[in-house]
Amino acid sequence: MSGVGILGRRQRILAWLGFLALAAHAPLVAFVKPGDDWMLSVTVAAIVAFVIVIDDHERRRAIAADAPPND
């Protein structure tokens, strides 16, 4: 994407990889260990997902601001 967000290209890829790793880790921990240890993975994954959504919103807003108006 050519828009400017809060994350760079490499940071965005790492955020997606981290989100996917945490999303896969939470059910595994819930299955293997008794207790609520899996909740930490879910919470961190939700925070990373929120940052990805905010970055996407900022990129779309920057692209829309650069686009010529439809007249």
Helices and strands as residue ranges (DSSP letters): H 9-32, H 38-66
